[in-house]
Amino acid sequence: MALEKADVERIAHLARLGIDTDDIADYARDLSGILELVEQMNRVDTEGVEPMAHPLEMAQRLRPDEVTETNQREKFQRIAPRVEAGLYLVPKVIE
Amino acid sequence: MHDKTIAELVAGLKAGEFSSVELTRHYLDRIERHDERLNSYITVCAEHAMRQAEAADRAIAAGDAVTLTGIPLAQKDIFCTEGIRTTCGSRMLDNFVAPYDADVVERCNAAGMVMLGKTNMDEFAMGSSNETSFYGPVRNPWDAEAVPGGSSGGSAAAVAARLAPVATGTDTGGSIRQPAALCGITGLKPTYGRVSRWGMIAFASSLDQGGVMARTAEDAALLLNVIAGFDERDSTSADQPVPDYTATLEEPLDGLKIGLPKEYFAEGLDDDVARAIEAAVGEYRRLGAQIKEISLPNTSLAVPTYYVIAPAECSSNLSRFDGVRFGYRCENPRDLEDLYKRSRGEGFGAEVKRRIMIGTYALSAGYYDAYYLKAQQVRHLIREDFVDAFKEVDVILGPTSPSVAFNLGEKSSDPVAMYLSDIYTIAVNLAGLPGISIPAGFSGKRPIGLQLIGDYFGEARLLNVAHRYQQVTDWHLQVPESFAE
């Protein structure tokens, strides 16, 4: 599957990745190469095969719905780029 | 001191031949003298290490020490270390001071070990050569023109060059085993779920596993004893008892059935590597093992399958790096979208961006079935190959890597060529099995690694099979000449 520049732009937008216009062609080429590698999966017929999401036959462990974490907001916000009054600051979203 | 194994260092500390402070100082000096040409450490924790060493000496004197108290180690910079910079080899986390310790780090600290520093790695563990690190490539201690392998290249190089007696690593597609092979050391990836992923920066959650990198199987067993175990903070942690991995190292191999997958000895395998593996098979016959040819028919699908699953999971895991709560934030963002795009665009390197994009594509509407779902089905088939094989044999043996270390820059411009270095290691992660790489020879100056694959939670047996080989060979005792002093 060969990707066009427009595909790369769309994917980059979905992933919120800023890509330089100059680099788009290179990414298109590299990603197309990887997809060509990946297409080899189609050599095998997987009709009726259960998809395997977990290497072991383990079910997701559950725990009682009780509060176990303590509030450590100050500690975790010490490394934030911008905080104020316990809130993380970002550029204005709503006009 | 740096030529002693951990077992020897433990004895030395106990007998009072030297202190942990002296031992730590010795390694810190070596790092200062040698690491500039290796670049295996991103952060050296000299003061922190000395404090830990002093505490270890006090514990030893008071009779409170456990086995590895006072032994220095290096932590791959993917493990969160409280109060200490944790970069994951990326600009995105260049300023990230972790607010907590990973489970692996907690266990090492509780055992009284001394952390020398955080080792260099491919960015976000994505790579097979340690060339994608924001902090520059690591060089192979055996040949400065060569890569050490990746993504745990820093840990591998540090142990090989004796800049740490032992190190932690992580392995998602081969990132412990392949650098261990390329650097001539012993590297073990445990069964998925054996070691907690809490505090281990996530790349691909169904594949990632923390493990050990050491010079001998015995040393690896000693550290695995410390880091293995159930952790309720990791929802994929296996609630399985942890045996003493050193207790069964000496078991004789009579009657052990070793499987050689015919697909691992086909084209693409370097002649020198093939010869070394053949010689190793001969050693195992002499040790009493029975050798059997087996087949893992879906071997050739492992790399394609992995390069859907791992990028898909990474695109999810790396979405948390958005410039909002921690890590890199771009200057003067115009709006929220610009904040996300430029923080991520500037914070991530090219390989990381490629994998996020492949993953995003594979999971996007209209492509999920063709790519991600298909890959999970093929994954099932790959796993079944191993389950069937282990009905006939006890361990599987083959080369770790199709070639020895390649040169810096040789594969870095062709992603697919780089991905094919992982051809023998990747299926093991897809199946969630344990695997170990041990030194088995040289091709010129560059080491050759042999891989043993075990059944689920079969680490003790793997270490035993590795140890017996190390008792009759001396590949693992070789030292790269320029780091001998």
Interface residues (C-beta under 8 A of the other chain):
Chain A: L3 D7 V8 I11 A12 L14 A15 R16 L17 G18 I19 D20 Y27 D30 L31 G33 I34 L35 E36 L37 V38 E39 Q40 M41 N42 R43 V44 T46 V49 E50 P51 M52 A53 H54 P55 L56 M58 Q60 R61 R63 Q72 K75 F76 Q77 R78 I79 A80 P81 R82 Y88 V90 P91 K92 V93
Chain B: N95 F96 V97 P99 T191 Y192 G193 S206 L207 E232 S235 T236 A238 N298 S300 L301 V303 P304 T305 Y307 V308 S315 S319 D322 G323 V324 R325 F326 R329 P333 R334 D335 L336 E337 D338 L339 Y340 K341 R342 R344 G345 E346 F348 K353 R354 I356 M357 I358 T360 Y361 A362 S364 Y371 L373 K374 A375 Q376 Q377 V378 R379 H380 L381 R383 D414 P415 V416 Y419 L430 A431 G432 L433 Y456
